[in-house]
Amino acid sequence: MSTPPTPALPFMPFALPELGEEEIAEVVDTLRSGWVTTGPKARRFEQDFAAFLGDESLHCIAVNSATAGLHLALEALGIGPGDEVITTTHTFTATAEVVRYLGADVKLVDIDPATLNIDPAAIEAAITPRTKALMPVHYAGLAADMPAIRAIARKHGLKIVDDAAHALPTTSGGQLIGTLDSDATVFSFYANKTITTGEGGMLVTRDAALAARAKVMRLHGINRDAFDRFTAKVPSWYYEIVAPGFKYNLTDIAAALGLHQLKRAHAFQQKRAQLAQIYNEALQDLPLILPPQPAPGELHAWHLYVVRVRPDAPIGRDRLIEVLFNAGIGCSVHYMPLHLHPYWRERYDLQASDFPHSQQAYEQMLSLPLYTRMTEADAQRVVDAVRAALVAHV
Ligand SMILES: *Cc1c(COP(=O)(O)O)cnc(C)c1O
């Protein structure tokens, strides 16, 4: 008699949302209310977001993606043809594509290999008389070097738009990303981000004029305020089109999720940090470069847990991903840098040798599963599989 086979463990994805009964009830309430597009819940989500950031004077503008929010921010700052915007090559294409939407040019620069964040020295070297704005990305949830980036922006008179798609909640100098003195900060609520509305984003700014423009452009270039100045009696049907705007508004169905996800954002961060700590301790003796850690007292959102396979490891990154996949563990790579993608490479004639740190990190890196529904046993399963893969071959 042979022992029955161990039932195969279910496949573990690299990310999963955590949506509970409160989110479900709020969505159902929205559906029953009959108000399914942008309405009272989107408005409340914006107010709650400002409260979450701890500064109710911030303008928070809910949009249907971070890509939309980044586009609106740059549009409101007047970025256009002839302008250049500097960002990291080590990001998702959304960060850079919005610059092209506006007919401006993207200057991609390399990362600091210690942090995987945009290198301030590389920013400074890329500035030309055409440069108008900087777009730091808080990669994986670790704040970019904002003091250095702010100093460069001030010195050269540049705008800053933070791509904070990974950075809820993240701090820099003890202040939440979104409350720094950047011109705008944009968060993502895409399905795999630290909080989710399915699809969604939030544009945050202190600049009242930027906020006003972004609100108009968020919805077809409609301005209802224009009428208010001339009469107290605004007919409900009256509006004016002041620009060819976009269709970037967040639905109340999505905002219903956001209201409850936001309440859980700090608990989610703590859970992610705990899981990261399990990985940090259990993987430290393996031939891996573990992710950069936040400075003491700073919050790291831990959107991603990125390890790099060292050259002295018995197998390389591609093989490790395969071995983990065969063990039922999903990993991913964040990111194949923009300079390797055909569009960006050909548009700006880019070479891998222009971005040695991003290139090397890319060749070595993988993102291990990290999501709030993971148990410690799940994390241990990942650890055991990584260890088996890297030690079995020695
Ligand atoms: C997810 C992501 C975006 C885009 O977010 P969407 O909400 O999907 O538009 C932009 N930048 C980075 C770095 C991202 O990870």
The ligand as an SDF file (V2000), in Angstrom:
LIG
                    3D

 15 15  0  0  0  0  0  0  0  0999 V2000
    0.1960   50.6430  -11.6920 C   0  0  0  0  0  0  0  0  0  0  0  0
    1.1290   51.7380  -12.0720 C   0  0  0  0  0  0  0  0  0  0  0  0
    0.7020   52.8460  -12.8080 C   0  0  0  0  0  0  0  0  0  0  0  0
   -0.6330   52.9420  -13.4620 C   0  0  0  0  0  0  0  0  0  0  0  0
   -1.6820   52.8020  -12.5920 O   0  0  0  0  0  0  0  0  0  0  0  0
   -3.1540   52.6360  -13.2040 P   0  0  0  0  0  0  0  0  0  0  0  0
   -4.0440   52.9580  -12.0570 O   0  0  0  0  0  0  0  0  0  0  0  0
   -3.2580   51.2040  -13.6520 O   0  0  0  0  0  0  0  0  0  0  0  0
   -3.2810   53.5870  -14.3300 O   0  0  0  0  0  0  0  0  0  0  0  0
    1.5920   53.8850  -13.0130 C   0  0  0  0  0  0  0  0  0  0  0  0
    2.8420   53.8300  -12.5340 N   0  0  0  0  0  0  0  0  0  0  0  0
    3.3020   52.7740  -11.8470 C   0  0  0  0  0  0  0  0  0  0  0  0
    4.6990   52.7900  -11.3380 C   0  0  0  0  0  0  0  0  0  0  0  0
    2.4630   51.6880  -11.6110 C   0  0  0  0  0  0  0  0  0  0  0  0
    2.9250   50.6240  -10.9520 O   0  0  0  0  0  0  0  0  0  0  0  0
  1  2  1  0
  2  3  1  0
  2 14  2  0
  3  4  1  0
  3 10  2  0
  4  5  1  0
  5  6  1  0
  6  7  2  0
  6  8  1  0
  6  9  1  0
 10 11  1  0
 11 12  2  0
 12 13  1  0
 12 14  1  0
 14 15  1  0
M  END
$$$$
